[in-house]
Amino acid sequence: MAKTKKRIFALFLGVLVLAAHAGTVWADTYTVQPGDTFWLLSRRYGIPMENIIKANNASPSTVLYVGQVIKLPRKDDIIHTVQKGETFWILSQRYGIPLDDILKANGAGYSTTLYAGQNVIIPGAGRTRIVHTVKKGDTLYLISRQYGISLEELIKVNNVNQSTTLYPGQVLLIPIKDRKSDSYSENNVKGDNDSKPSVTYIHHTVKPGEDFWNLSIKYGIPMYELLKVNNMSETDILYDGQVLKIPIHHIPVKSTPGPQYGELLDWWSEAQYVWPIGRNAVLIDFYTGKTWNVRRTLGANHADVEPLTYQDTITMKSLWGNQWSWQIRPVIVLVDGRKLAASASAMPHGIQYIADNGFNGHFDVHFLNSTRHSDGLVNEEHQRAVKIAGGR
């Protein structure tokens, strides 16, 4: 009888241990304190607010209460939205992360079932890859161009082929390129920190109808600089066959503290050459991750920018509470595969070049050390937002 009681007690103790283990959350956790919000936590721990929200399968309007325990993904974690038929094992194979690590990060077990739409933490995947959610009109080729990677690498990483049809909402993995070695590496924050911007020169033979303005657009060089290197002025007339000197700026890639941040580039010596007038880009709202397509249409002291389409304007307006505002938000500029730290306001003003986009004018995008057009002074609020987007 005594032995039977001991066995029952041991069995009961084992059940308690298993129950406790089953309830363990292996991801980093945080107990909510008075006044905490998702935004404050994202700023405090340097984690994108969207990632914290997704990791807890919450929404931006979710109210936190004191004593609540939430998950805090790490800076290099990716939050994956589960698609129909996916399992933890499939995700481990896709991201190249050990199955046990993914299970621990999500407080899950081998028998845990995933459901479509659920958000799952993929620990450490952000060191080597970022996630692209397919939008209407996307193709493998366009996506490879957007991120500055080869089509072959994009196909290989996602186990697809050139004839694969993409659908909106589909998730693709984008390998992060180590531009220093021109290869794909696990160290996504490495840049050419020891290198400085440099300038080389080529020569251009003037053709009929060309002027300094359209040549500045063609080569991505400010017109005043083009005039200066050729010892000419705006009143000088170009003639057919004339040879001009064209400066070409080489801007090394800079390190960032993590994959969610952009390169902190000086406007005057770096950023204006990486994003020249006439070049399209994607703006990413730093706090929400929402994106919209834009074009830099003008701007000398900072970038004057316009949404490409009416839908891009709608997306942009939603970020500012569905009204136009001078309020400043940190953004990431995705241009030619590079992510730049920037800051944007949302008030239409001045000259407009793109018609039928529902935006009457342009809006301002600032970079490190850029200034206002009105008085040539630095806007400190813009500079703070630029540094947030750069992880500083």
C-alpha positions in Angstrom: 0.0 0.0 0.0 2.9 2.3 0.9 4.6 1.6 -2.4 1.4 2.3 -4.3 1.0 5.7 -2.6 4.6 6.6 -3.4 4.0 5.7 -7.1 0.8 7.7 -7.2 2.6 10.7 -5.6 5.5 10.4 -8.1 3.1 10.2 -11.0 1.3 13.3 -9.6 4.6 15.1 -9.3 5.6 14.2 -12.8 2.3 15.5 -14.1 2.9 18.8 -12.3 6.4 19.1 -13.9 5.0 18.4 -17.3 2.2 20.9 -16.9 4.7 23.6 -15.8 6.9 22.8 -18.7 4.0 23.0 -21.2 3.1 26.5 -19.9 6.7 27.8 -20.3 7.1 30.7 -22.8 10.7 30.4 -24.1 10.7 33.7 -26.0 11.8 36.9 -24.0 8.9 38.0 -22.0 8.0 41.3 -20.3 5.5 42.2 -17.6 3.6 45.4 -18.4 4.1 48.3 -16.2 1.8 51.4 -15.7 1.9 53.7 -18.8 3.4 51.1 -21.1 2.3 51.0 -24.7 3.5 49.0 -27.7 5.2 52.1 -29.1 7.0 52.9 -25.8 8.3 49.3 -25.6 9.5 49.4 -29.2 11.5 52.5 -28.5 12.8 51.3 -25.2 14.1 48.0 -26.5 14.8 49.0 -30.1 12.4 46.5 -31.6 10.0 47.5 -34.4 6.5 48.1 -32.9 5.0 45.9 -35.7 7.1 43.0 -34.6 6.0 43.2 -30.9 2.3 43.5 -32.0 2.6 40.5 -34.3 4.6 38.4 -31.8 1.6 38.7 -29.5 -1.0 38.2 -32.2 -2.4 41.7 -31.2 -3.3 44.8 -33.2 -2.2 48.5 -32.9 -5.4 49.3 -31.0 -4.8 46.6 -28.4 -4.7 48.1 -24.9 -2.0 46.7 -22.5 -2.9 46.2 -18.8 -0.6 46.3 -15.8 0.7 42.9 -15.0 0.1 41.4 -18.4 2.9 39.2 -19.7 3.8 39.7 -23.4 6.5 38.4 -25.7 9.3 40.6 -26.7 11.0 39.4 -29.9 14.7 40.1 -30.2 16.1 42.7 -32.7 17.2 40.0 -35.2 14.0 37.9 -35.0 11.5 37.8 -37.9 7.8 37.6 -37.3 6.3 35.1 -39.8 2.6 35.1 -40.6 1.6 31.4 -41.1 0.2 30.4 -44.4 -2.2 27.4 -45.0 -0.4 24.1 -44.6 2.7 25.4 -42.9 4.2 23.6 -39.9 7.0 24.5 -37.5 9.2 21.9 -39.3 8.5 23.5 -42.7 9.3 26.9 -41.3 12.6 25.6 -39.8 13.6 24.3 -43.2 12.6 27.4 -45.0 14.5 29.8 -42.7 17.4 27.5 -41.9 16.7 27.8 -38.2 16.8 24.7 -35.9 13.3 23.4 -35.2 13.9 23.3 -31.4 14.9 27.0 -31.5 11.7 28.0 -33.2 9.6 25.9 -30.8 11.3 27.4 -27.8 10.9 31.0 -29.1 7.1 30.3 -29.4 6.6 28.3 -26.2 5.4 25.4 -28.5 5.9 21.7 -28.6 6.3 19.1 -31.4 2.5 18.5 -31.5 1.5 22.2 -31.6 -0.7 22.9 -34.6 -0.3 26.2 -36.5 -3.2 27.9 -38.1 -3.3 30.3 -41.1 -2.9 33.9 -40.0 -1.1 33.1 -36.8 2.2 35.0 -36.2 5.3 33.0 -35.3 8.7 34.2 -34.0 11.6 33.0 -36.2 14.6 33.6 -33.8 17.7 35.0 -35.4 16.4 34.9 -39.0 16.8 38.7 -39.3 20.6 38.3 -39.4 20.5 36.8 -42.8 17.1 37.6 -44.4 14.2 40.0 -44.5 10.7 39.3 -45.5 8.8 40.7 -48.5 5.0 40.4 -48.6 4.0 40.2 -52.3 1.8 43.0 -53.6 -0.4 43.2 -56.7 1.8 43.5 -59.8 4.9 42.1 -58.1 7.1 39.6 -60.1 10.2 37.8 -59.1 12.2 40.0 -61.4 10.8 43.3 -60.0 11.4 42.1 -56.5 15.0 41.1 -57.2 15.5 44.6 -58.7 13.8 46.3 -55.7 16.2 44.7 -53.2 19.3 44.8 -55.4 19.8 41.0 -55.5 20.1 38.5 -58.4 17.0 36.8 -59.7 18.8 33.5 -59.4 19.5 34.0 -55.7 15.9 35.0 -55.0 14.6 31.9 -56.8 17.1 29.7 -54.9 16.3 31.0 -51.5 12.5 30.6 -52.0 12.6 27.3 -53.7 10.6 28.5 -56.7 11.3 28.9 -60.4 10.9 31.6 -63.0 7.4 30.4 -64.1 6.1 30.5 -60.5 3.0 32.8 -60.2 3.0 35.1 -57.2 -0.1 36.1 -55.4 -0.8 39.1 -53.1 0.0 38.3 -49.5 2.5 35.6 -50.3 5.7 35.9 -48.3 9.2 35.7 -49.9 12.5 35.7 -48.2 15.1 38.3 -49.3 18.7 37.4 -48.5 20.7 40.3 -47.1 23.7 41.1 -49.2 27.0 41.9 -47.7 28.1 44.6 -50.1 31.6 44.6 -48.8 32.4 41.2 -50.2 29.6 41.2 -52.8 28.3 38.0 -51.4 25.4 36.9 -49.2 26.4 36.7 -45.6 25.0 36.1 -42.1 26.3 39.5 -41.0 23.7 41.9 -42.3 25.0 44.9 -40.6 28.5 44.9 -42.1 29.2 47.9 -44.4 32.2 49.7 -45.8 32.8 51.7 -42.6 36.5 52.2 -43.4 35.7 53.6 -46.8 34.8 57.1 -47.6 32.7 58.6 -50.4 34.8 59.2 -53.5 34.4 60.8 -56.9 35.5 59.7 -60.4 34.8 61.4 -63.7 33.5 60.4 -67.1 32.9 62.5 -70.2 29.7 63.2 -72.0 29.4 64.4 -75.6 26.4 66.7 -75.9 23.6 65.7 -78.3 20.9 67.9 -79.9 18.3 69.2 -77.4 20.4 68.4 -74.3 20.8 71.0 -71.5 22.3 71.0 -68.0 19.0 70.2 -66.3 18.2 67.0 -68.3 21.9 65.9 -68.0 21.7 66.4 -64.2 18.7 64.2 -64.1 20.3 61.6 -66.4 23.4 61.2 -64.3 21.9 61.9 -60.9 24.1 65.0 -60.2 22.8 68.3 -58.9 22.8 70.9 -61.7 24.9 73.4 -59.7 27.6 70.7 -59.3 27.5 69.9 -63.0 28.0 73.6 -63.8 30.8 74.0 -61.3 33.0 71.1 -62.5 32.7 72.4 -66.1 33.3 76.1 -65.1 30.0 77.1 -66.7 26.9 79.0 -65.6 23.1 78.6 -66.3 23.3 81.1 -69.1 25.9 79.2 -71.1 24.4 77.4 -74.1 25.5 73.9 -74.9 26.3 72.9 -78.5 26.3 69.6 -80.3 29.5 67.6 -79.9 30.6 69.6 -76.8 32.4 67.4 -74.2 31.4 67.8 -70.6 32.9 66.4 -67.5 30.5 64.3 -65.4 31.3 63.5 -61.7 30.3 60.1 -60.6 29.9 59.7 -56.8 30.7 56.3 -55.1 28.9 56.1 -51.8 30.0 53.1 -49.7 27.3 51.1 -47.7 27.3 52.0 -44.0 26.6 49.6 -41.1 23.3 49.7 -39.3 22.5 48.5 -35.7 20.0 46.0 -37.1 18.0 45.0 -40.2 15.1 47.2 -39.3 17.2 50.4 -39.5 18.5 52.4 -42.5 21.9 53.7 -43.4 22.6 57.0 -41.7 23.9 59.0 -44.7 24.8 62.7 -44.8 22.5 64.5 -47.2 25.1 66.7 -48.8 27.9 64.2 -49.5 26.0 60.9 -49.7 22.2 60.6 -49.6 21.4 63.0 -52.5 23.6 60.9 -54.8 22.1 57.5 -53.7 18.6 58.9 -54.3 18.9 61.4 -57.1 16.1 63.5 -58.7 13.9 61.4 -60.9 14.5 58.1 -59.2 11.6 56.0 -57.8 11.8 54.5 -54.3 9.7 52.8 -51.6 9.1 54.5 -48.3 8.6 52.3 -45.3 7.0 53.8 -42.2 9.3 53.0 -39.4 6.6 52.4 -36.8 4.1 50.4 -38.7 6.1 48.9 -41.6 3.5 50.2 -44.1 5.0 51.0 -47.6 4.1 53.3 -50.4 5.8 54.1 -53.8 7.3 57.5 -54.4 9.6 59.5 -56.7 12.0 62.2 -55.8 11.0 65.0 -58.2 13.1 67.9 -56.9 14.8 69.3 -53.9 18.3 70.7 -53.1 18.4 71.1 -49.3 16.3 67.9 -48.8 14.3 65.6 -51.1 11.0 66.9 -52.6 9.0 63.7 -53.1 5.6 62.7 -54.6 3.5 59.5 -54.3 3.5 57.6 -57.5 -0.2 56.6 -57.6 -3.5 57.5 -56.1 -3.4 54.3 -54.0 0.1 55.3 -52.7 -1.4 58.6 -51.6 -4.2 56.8 -49.7 -1.7 54.6 -48.0 0.5 57.6 -47.0 -2.5 59.6 -45.8 -3.6 56.7 -43.5 -0.3 57.0 -41.6 -1.0 60.5 -40.7 -4.6 59.9 -39.3 -6.2 60.3 -42.8 -5.3 64.0 -42.9 -2.4 66.0 -44.3 0.0 67.3 -41.7 3.4 68.7 -41.0 3.8 66.1 -38.3 7.1 64.3 -38.7 7.6 60.5 -38.8 10.8 58.4 -39.2 10.9 56.4 -42.4 13.1 54.1 -44.3 13.9 54.9 -48.0 14.3 51.7 -50.0 16.2 52.7 -53.2 18.2 50.5 -55.5 18.4 47.8 -52.9 19.7 50.1 -50.1 17.8 51.2 -47.0 18.3 54.8 -45.9 17.3 56.4 -42.7 15.1 59.4 -43.3 12.2 61.5 -41.9 9.0 62.6 -43.7 6.2 65.0 -43.2 2.9 64.8 -45.0 1.7 68.3 -46.1 1.2 68.8 -49.9 2.9 72.0 -51.0 4.9 73.6 -53.9 5.5 72.2 -57.3 3.8 69.1 -58.5 5.1 66.8 -61.4 3.0 63.6 -61.1 -0.6 64.1 -62.1 -3.6 61.9 -61.1 -2.0 60.7 -57.9 -4.4 62.6 -55.6 -1.6 64.6 -54.1 -1.5 68.4 -54.8 2.2 69.2 -54.6 5.1 67.4 -53.0 6.1 66.4 -49.4 9.5 66.7 -47.7 11.9 63.9 -46.9 14.9 64.8 -44.8 18.2 63.0 -44.2 21.1 63.5 -41.9 22.1 67.2 -41.9 19.6 68.2 -44.5 18.0 71.7 -44.1 14.9 73.6 -44.9 14.5 75.3 -48.2 12.9 78.4 -46.7 15.9 79.5 -44.6 18.6 76.9 -45.0 18.4 75.9 -41.3 18.4 72.4 -39.8 15.1 71.2 -38.5 15.9 69.4 -35.2 12.7 67.4 -35.1 13.5 66.0 -38.6 17.0 65.1 -37.4 15.7 63.3 -34.3 13.4 61.2 -36.5 16.2 60.5 -39.0 18.4 59.1 -36.1 15.5 57.0 -34.9 15.2 55.4 -38.4 19.0 54.9 -38.3 19.0 53.2 -34.8 20.9 56.0 -33.1 
